[in-house]
Amino acid sequence: MRRTPHCRRAHQEHLGKGTPLSVIICDIDHFKQVNDRHGHLSGDRVIQEVAGLIARQLRAGDPAIRWGGEEFLVVVQASSGVAMGLAERLRSAVEHFHDPEVGQVTLSLGVAEILSGESIEQLLGRADGALYRAKRSGRNCTISAAGN
Ligand SMILES: Nc1nc2c(ncn2[C@@H]2O[C@H](COP(=O)(O)OP(=O)(O)OP(=O)(O)O)[C@@H](O)[C@H]2O)c(=O)[nH]1
């Protein structure tokens, strides 16, 4: 999996100072249907709207990173409990937004906090596993990774 400079910095701080480190992976639900029903340009607009909704919930220090087509990664220098609360706020903000053409869109989210000795790749892998479970649980929900 890809590393990002922000992830690396946060990981260095975790190793050096013991700052907690969690990640949230957010994925727009059934996004292929948005493209199929409303066209790619409307899909692009929805991605921008969701990015804006996520950014408005975050502090300047916890940036959202575009993580693949309709996925976003949020790096949170806090415990998984705090990250779960933030993830739920992101989910709720998106759930309550209505695009004038597309209507409601929802997010599934996976949250993981780094374990002792864990690499960034392993952390992201566990968050991805939690996201997969959120999709399997019916979407529009937040799941915490195994191990946290
Ligand atoms: N408009 C637009 N579509 C994109 C972009 N990046 C990825 N996509 C589309 O996003 C869709 C993702 O579809 P899937 O991975 O099948 O997932 P999904 O339909 O969201 O279903 P679930 O994730 O299972 O809820 C694909 O159709 C991609 O073509 C983008 O930048 N713009």
The ligand as an ORCA input file, in Angstrom:
! r2SCAN-3c Opt
* xyz 0 1
  N     -16.879     10.045    -11.587
  C     -15.813      9.435    -11.082
  N     -15.883      8.113    -10.837
  C     -14.803      7.510    -10.295
  C     -13.618      8.207    -10.005
  N     -12.727      7.319     -9.483
  C     -13.356      6.123     -9.449
  N     -14.594      6.212     -9.934
  C     -15.613      5.159    -10.082
  O     -15.975      4.690     -8.797
  C     -16.578      3.406     -8.977
  C     -16.214      2.523     -7.816
  O     -16.971      1.371     -7.967
  P     -16.790      0.084     -7.078
  O     -15.372     -0.016     -6.570
  O     -17.349     -1.056     -7.866
  O     -17.619      0.331     -5.811
  P     -19.050      0.944     -5.551
  O     -19.949      0.938     -6.735
  O     -18.812      2.286     -4.896
  O     -19.640     -0.076     -4.511
  P     -19.248     -0.303     -2.990
  O     -17.885      0.334     -2.747
  O     -19.203     -1.797     -2.830
  O     -20.326      0.325     -2.172
  C     -16.108      2.866    -10.320
  O     -17.211      2.826    -11.194
  C     -15.093      3.920    -10.790
  O     -15.135      4.103    -12.181
  C     -13.572      9.604    -10.290
  O     -12.581     10.294    -10.061
  N     -14.693     10.161    -10.832
*
